[in-house]
Amino acid sequence: MNFQLTDDQEAIRLAVRDVCARFPGRYWRELEANGEYPEEFVRVMTELGWLATLIPEEYGGGGLGVTEAGIILEEIHRSGGHAGACHAQMYTMGTVLRHGSEEQKKRYLPEIAAGRLRLQAFGVTEPDAGSDTTKITTRAVRDGDHYVINGQKVFTSRIAYSDLMLLLARTTPATEVTRKTDGLSVFLVDLREAGPSVAWQRIPVMSAHHSYQVFIDDLRVPAENLIGGEGRGFPCILDGMNAERVLVASEALGDGRFLIERAVDYASKREVFDRPIGANQGVQFPLAQAHAQLAAASLMRFHAADLYDRGLPCGAEANTAKLLASQASWAAANAAMTAFGGNGFAVEFDVERKFRETKLLEIAPVSNNLVLSYLGHRVLGLPRSY
């Protein structure tokens, strides 16, 4: 099994790096300081077709796989950027492409690929359910040729900058299903038509994520916008979530490599006591250890992406990739902060920004503790811990 980048994949990486060079650290620092969305960055990435990578060519997209999408997102982060503003348009494709009807694909995918529509919002998490997705209470009730939806979501990112939202709701109450994963349904919501039935309020967070709590009040969604069939939404979103795990792992790897590269450069030039601080094992060894962790995590990321792109089961591999990549990235963040010392806290070096962004990836989009529980129970066969 060879995970060396092909010439085409290397060309993608370099092309994305060239784009990101137009958006240096100053761009991202100023946006975060002002609480603004990276509109210009997203516009350029859309116009160049990078956000349509996973959309088949017949619908106007790039026709590539999660492997290539991961390379794109990794390079954004390795270049010092932050793909959280637009990465959902990639990982939501797993749900739409594998479970959407042909009519839905023809209606929405060309518009998304062309940049005339944005699919950036994924409404799953709820205040009282947290990571236990089966406990969500947002309810969708059939009413003729529509569903009427009521409920609340939290940590729904980018909804203020999206035209469409994938929304998970219960079409059958949890008390009436045999398995707790039954009775959940996925809807493609057109936010342009929702009006006051969908309202949101921004949640201030410590990193550059535009995240919101969402209030849904008598939202009418055409039945034709149901994806994958009523009550069969949970396996539909799992396809999106497995892609998400792989892509978030790629972002973590990019962050880690950004931090290691910056720290190595700094530690090679910064002299204290008449010698480069990188000669000191207390600085050098943590950087080397984090580099090794990133290299190992990258192999697992490519393995999971390869399985996903071939349509094979990849839940264990995708979760493992996310776990290892986020841990390696966090190790890189700490090693870089140690290397930079006091300067690591100065915003101009971008280390503290990436330090904050990297920590998030141990917690979201799924907590590493839940990943370990999944691996312990589903892979090792240990008793369920949750």
N, C-alpha and C positions, 0 to 999 in steps of 0.2 A: 504494500500500500504506500503510494508516494504522495506526500502532501506538499511537495515543492511547487511553488507557484508556476503556472504555465506562462508563456510569453504574453498571452492575452490578459491573464490575471495581473501580471506585473504592470502591464500597460494601464490597466484600470487603476491600480494603486498609485502610480505616478501621476496619472491625469487628475485624480482626486486631490493628491498632494498639491498640484499646481493651483487648483481652485482654492484650496484652503490657505494658500500663501497670500491670497487677496484679503483674508480675514484673520489678521494676527491677534496676538493676545490682547492688545489694547481694545480691539473691537468687542471681544467677549467680556472684558472687564467693565467697559462702559455700559454695555447692555445690562449686565447684572446689577450694576450700581443704580441704574435708572429703572429697573424692573421691566425692561422692554423685551419684546420678542425679536429674534434674529430674522426679521422679514427679508432683508436683502440676501442673506445667506441661503435661506430656504428657497427664495425665488430663483437664484442662480442654480442651485442643485436641481430644482424642478426643470428648469429650461434645458439643462444639459442632459436630462433624462436619468440621472442617477437614482432618483426616488422611485422611478418606475422600473427598476431593475428586475423585480420579480414578476411583473405583469407580462404575460406572453406577447410575443410579437404580433400575433393576429389581433390583439386589442391595442396595439400601439406602444407596447412596453419593450423592455430590453430582452425579455425571454431568457434571463439567466437564473441562477439558483441562489439559495441561501449562502452558499460558499462565497459567491461574488458579492452578495449584499454585505456579508460579514467583513470582507476585505475593504469595502467602501467605508463602513462605519468605523472600523479599526483605524483607518487612515485619517479620518476626520479627527478622532480623539488623539491619535499619535501626533497630529499636527497642532494640537493645542485647542482644537475646537470642541464643540459639544453637540452631539447629534440628537440629544433628547428632544429637541424642538421639532424633529421631523421623522424620527425612526419608526414611529407607529405605522406610517404609510407602508413600510416594508413588512413588519411582522403581522399586521392585520390581514395581509394578503393570504396567509395560510388558511384562514377561515373562509374567506371569499372564494379563493381559487379552488379549494378542494370540496367545498360544500355549497357554494352559491349555484343558482340555476343558470342555464345558458342565457336566459333573458336578462337576469341581473348582471351578469358579466358584460353582455353587450351594451347594457344601458349605462353602467357606471365605469367600467375599467378604461375605456378610451378617454373618457372625460378626466379621470384621475391621471392617466398617463400624460395627457396633454397639459395638465396643470390647471385645468378649468374647474376642477373639484379637488378638495382636499379631504382625505380620510385619515384623520390624525387622532381621533378620540375613541377610547375603548372603555365603555362604562360597565365595569364588573364589580369592583370593590364597594362595600357598603359600610357605614359607621359601626353597625352592630354585628356584622359578619366577619370583617377583617379578612384574614387569609382563608377562612372556611367558606369557600364560594357556595357550597350547597346550602348554606344558611341564609342566603340573600332573601329579602322579602319584597323587593320590587315586583309588582304583579301586573301581568298582561292578561286581559280578559277579552275573548273574542266577541265582537259586536258586528254582525253582518260581514262585510268584506274588509273590516278593519279590526285592529286590536286597540283597546284602551289601556294605557299603561300609567301606573302611579307608583311612586317610590322615591328613593334618594340614593345617590352615589357619592363616593368620596375619593379623593386622589385620582380624579379623572383629568388627565393631563391634556392640554392643548385644545380643549373644547371651544375656547374663545377664538381659535384660529383654524377651525375645521368646519367644513360644510356637511360632513357626514360623521355619524358615530355608530360604531358597533355596540349594541346594548344587550346585556344579558338580563332576562327577567324570568320569573316563575309563571308558567301557564297552568301548572297544577300545583296546589299547595303541598308543602313537604309532608303534611300529615296524611296525604292521600296517595303517596307513591310507594312502590316496593323498595326501590333503591334510592338512596338520597340524591344520587346524581340524575335521577329521572325528573321529568317535569320542568326542565329548564329549557328556554328557547332563546335564540339569537335573532335580533332584528337589526336591519340596516336603516338607521333613522336619518332622514334628511332634515338637518337642523334649520335649513332655510325655510322650511314649511312648518316648523314646530311652533313658531310664535311664542307667546307667553307660557305655553305648556312646558317649556324647558327653560329653567333659569339656573344661573350659576354664580358662585361667589369664589373669588380667588383665595387660596390658602397660602399664606406666606411660608416659605420653606428656606432652608439654609443654602441650597444650591440652585442652580439656574434651571429649575423646572417650573413650567407654567401649569400649576396643578390647581384643581378646583373641586369644590363640593357642588353637586348638581341636584336640583329639585325638579321632579317630574310630576306634573299635575294634569291628569286627564289628557295625556298625549295620545292622539289618534294616529296610528301607523297602519298603512295599507297592508293587508294580509300578504300581498305579493312581495313584501319586503322581509318576510320571514325567511331565514336562511337554514337550510338543512332539515326542515320539518319540525312541527310542533313537538315539544318535549325532548328533542334530541340535540339540544344546544350544547350540552357539556362536552361531548366528544368533538363538536365543531370548534369550540374555543381552544381545546387542547392542541389542535394543530397550529393555531395561532400562537399559543403559549410555548410550544416546543421551538418554533421559529424564534420567538422572543428570547428564550433562554440562550440560544446560539448567538443571536445578534447582540444581546447584552454582554455575553462573554467576550465578544469581539471588541465591544466598546471598552470593557475593562482592560483587555490586553493593550488597546491603544493608549489608554491612560497610563498604564504601567510602563509602557515603553517610552512615552513622553517623559515621564518622571525620571526614569533611569538615564535616558539620554541627556536630559538637562543636568542631572546630578553628576554624571560622569564628567561632563564638560566643566562644570563648576569645580568639582573636586580635583580635576587635573590642573586647573589654573590658580585656584585659591591657595595662597601660601601662608602658613602660620608656623612660627618657630623655624623659619628658613627651609621649609619643605612643603610640597603640595599636600594638602590634607588627604588626598586620595591614596597616599602612600601608607596612611595609618589603617591598620586592620579594622579598627572600630568603625571606620567609614567605608572601607573597601569591601569587607566581607558581607555586610548586609545588602549592598548593591549587587554583589555577585550572586548571593543567595536568591534575591528577588528575580534577577535575570534568569536563573535556572528554573525558578517556579513558573515564570511567564512562558519560557520555552516549552515546558511540559504541558501547561494548560492550553497552549496554542495547538498542540497536537490533538488533544481531546476535542477542542473546538472544531477542528477540521474533520475529525472522525464523525462527530455528531452531525455536522453540516452535510457530509457526504451521505450519511444514512438518510437524512431528511430529504435531500435532493433526489435520492433513488426511491423515495416513497416507502422506506422501511421503518419499522418501529425504532424510535430513538429517544423515548422518554428518559431512560436512565442516562444515556450519553449526553443529552442536552442539559439535564440537570447537573450532571457531574462537571460538564464544561463550565457552566455558570458558577458553580461552587469553586472550582479550582482557579478560574480566571479572576474572580472577585477577591479571593484570598491572596493570590499573587500580586494583584494590583494594589491591594491594601499594604502588603509587605513593601512594595516599591514606593508607595507614598510615605511610609514611615522611614524607610532608608533615605529617601530624598530629603525629607525634612531634617533628618539628622545631619546629612551632608551639608545642607544649606545653613543649618544653625539658625541664628536670629534672622538672617535674610529670608529664610523660608516663610516667615510670617509677613514679609513685605509683599504687597499685592503685585508689584511690578515684575516679580519673578514667576508669577502664575503657579507657584508650587502650592500655596495655601488654597487656591481655587480648585486645583485638581485633587488636593488632599480631601476637600469636602465632597467633591463629586464622586471620588472613588469610594468613600465610606458608604455612600448611599447604595452602591451596588452589592454590598453584603446583605442589605435589607430588602431592596426592591429590585425587580418586580416580584420576587419571592424571597422570603427570609432564608438564609442558609441553614437555619435550624430546621425549617420545613423540608429543605432539600435532603438533609441528613435523615430526617424521619422517613421520607420517601424511599431513599436508598436502603435504609435499615429494614423497612417492612416489605417493600415491593421487590427489591433486588436480593437482599440477604435472607428474607423470609422470617425475620424476627417478629415478635408480637407487635401489633399496632400500638403506637405511642400517642395517638391523637384520634 
